[in-house]
């Protein structure tokens, strides 16, 4: 029995050594500098995308007084490499004069230390924790819905002309200013099919139950024969839906189409 126990203990020790070796291999892999740099660089890209390129550059610029030229240049290049080209162009126009004095230093940077990327990630994570960035498409869709629902349309459009509203956002809002009648002629069959993929059958049935025949046909012709028959049967079974249910269902379809337009999935004809 004692010999058997010693043997079992020996086997357990061997298994433990194997597990330790596996852990060492994993730690060595995690400690690989190249792997760490890549992971932190990916994290930086995600953070710059989330907080916004302008905000990321602002973080670097706000720390300028406490940062030497070399590290400042490294931070600039790290953030710049994480931006989209069109974002970078806007930023450079804002900070061009301030960045010219370190042009020669920027030109000498051959690599960016891991510590610089890690420090940037920590600062941007702190920024990210304090803000929730809205999706521009959702923002524009909400504004368009607000204007459509307003009783005083002149006041609604006047508020849209405010100078503080970004022109690109304003353009998107205007593109989303449509109601259920727009389905008659404003969208291609492809756009309607994209919409049919994201709405539920109940909203479709209730919306079409109170719709004119020509608008109803826009949707029905983009369904399969089987699906069309089912929707037509559902419309017949439910009979006349209440005005409220009909309007709510139609509004649901309009909101869904606004989001598809805002996200660039479809376009108005």
N, C-alpha and C positions, 0 to 999 in steps of 0.2 A: 504494500500500500504506500509506504514511504517512497520507494523507488518510483512508483507511478506518479506520485505527487511531484517529485523532483522533475520528472519528464514533462509533466504538464506545465510546471513553472518555467522550464526551459523553453518550451514551445511558445508560452505566452510572452516571454522576454524577446524571442525572435520576432514574433508578430509585432511587438511594440517597437522594436528597432526598425522594422520595415515601415511602420506608420510614421516614425520620426523621420526617416529618409524621405518619404513622400512629402511630408510637411516642409522639410528643408528645400526640396526641389521647388515646391510651390512658392516658398518665401524668396528663393533665389530669382524665380521668374518675376515675382512682384517687385523685387528690388532692382530689376533690370532698368538702368537709367533710360534707355530708349523707350521702353514700355511706359514708364512714368511720364516722360515728356509727352508722348502721344496721347495718353489718357488726359493729362492736364490741358493739352492743346485743344482736344475735343470738347472738354468741359468749358474752356474759355469761349469757343465758338458758340456753344449753347447759351452761355450767359450773355454774350454780346447780342445774340439774336433776341433773347428774352427782354433784357433791360433797354435795348435799343442802342444802335451804334453811337448816336450823339451823346447819350447818357454815359456810355462806356468811355468815350473820349473826354467827357467832362470830368470824370473821376480822375483820369490821368492828368488833365490840365490843372485841376484843383490842387493836386499834390506837387505841382511843378516847383514851388519855392523850397520844398524840403527834399528834392531829388536832384542828384548830380546829372550832368548832361548825358553821360553814357547810359545810365539806368533809365532816364527819361526817354531816350531814343529807343531803347529796347522795348519799353512799355508801349510806345507809340506804334512801333512795327508789329508788336504782338497783337494789339487791338486792330490795327489796320488789316492784318492778314486774316482776321476773323470777320471782316465786314464784306458786304456785297459791294460791287464796284460802283453802283449808282449812289449808295449811301456814302461811300468814301469821298466821292466827288463833292457832295454837298458839304461834308465836314471840312474838307480841305479849303473850301472857299470861306468857311467861317474862321478857321484858325491859321490861314496861310501866313499872315504877317508875324504871328507869334512863333511859328515853327521855323521860319527862315534862318534864325540865328543858330539852330542846331542841325542845319542841313549837312554840314561837313561831318558832324558826328554820326548822323544817320547813315551816311555813305560808308562809314568804316565798320558798321555792325556786321559781323559774319555769322553770329548765332545768338540765340536768346537763352540765357540760363533758365534752368528749371525753376529756381527760386523766384525769378521775376514773374513767371507764368502763375506759379502758386499764389504769390502775393496778390496778383491781379484777380485771381479767382476768388480769394477771400473777400476782397473789397467789393467785387461785383455781386457776390452772394449776399453780402450785407445790404446792398441796394435792392436786389431782387426780393429779399424778404420784406421790404417796406413798400412794395408796389405790386399792383396786379395790372398787367398790361392788357388793355382791351383789344379784341380783334377788330380791325378797322371795318371789316365787312359787317360785323354785328352792330358796330356803332352806327354805320351809315344806314343799315336796315331799320334800326330803331328810330333814327331821325326822320327817315322817309315815312315810316308809319305814323310818327307824331304829326307830321305835316298833313298827311292824308286825313287824319282824325280831327284836325283842328277845324273849328267852325269858322274862324276868321282866317281865310287862306292868305289874304294880303299881309297880315301880321306874321303869319308863319313863314312866308317867303322873304319877308323883310328881315326876319331874324337869321335866315340863311345867308343873307348878304353881309353879315358881320365880317369885319376885316380880320378878326381873330380866328375865323374858321379857315383851315387849310384848304387851298383851292382844289387839291386832288380829292379831298374828302367831300367837298361841296359838289364836285362833278359826279362823284359816285352816288351821292344822295339824290341828285337830279335824275340820274339814270335809274334809280329805284322807285321813282315816284310813279307808280302805276297801280291800278286797281284790277278787280276781277275781269272787267270788260276788256282789258289789254290782251287777254288770252285769245280774243277773236283774230287779231292780226299781228300782234307784236312779237310772237315767238314761233320759231320753226318747230317742225315735228320732232326734230332731235331734242330741242329744249323741253318740249312737253314730255317726251319719253324719260328724260333725265328727272323731271319733276315726279313722274309717276313712280319712279324707283324709291323716292324718299317720303312719300305721303302714305297715310293709312287708308284702307278701303272705306272706312266709315266717313271720313272727311270727304273723300271723293264722291261717295254716294249722296251725302247730304248737300254738297256743293252743286252737283249736277242736277239734283232733284228740283232745285229752284232756278236753274239756269235756262237761258234761251236755247232753242234747238241748235243754232249755229255754233254757240260756244260749247254746248254739250258734245257736238260732233267732233270738235277739235280734240277732245280727250278720248272719246270712244274709238276714233279711227287709229289711235296710237296704241291701242290694246290688242292683245291677241284675240282671236275669235272667241275662244273659251272665256277669257277674262271679260270681254265685252258683253257676252251673254249674261254672265254672272252679275255685272254691274247693272245692266238694264233690268234684270229680274229684281235686284235689290231695290232699285228706284221704284219699280212698280209695286213691290211689296210694302215698302215704307209709305207709299202714297204721298200726300202732301205734307212735307216737313214744315215745322214752324218757321216763321220768318227769322227768329233769333238763331235757330240751329243752322238754317241755310246761310245766314250772314257770317256766323262764326266759322263755319266750314270753308266758305269761300275766302275768308280772311286768312285762315290757316294755309290754304293753298298759295295765296299771294305772298305770305311771309316766307314760305318755303322757297318760292321762286326768287324772291328778293335775295335770300341767302345764296342761292346758286349763282345768281348774277354777280353778287358782291364778291364771291370767292373765285370768279372767273371760270366757273364750270360751263355756263351758258352765256349767251349774249342776246340782247333784244334785237329783233330784226329791223 
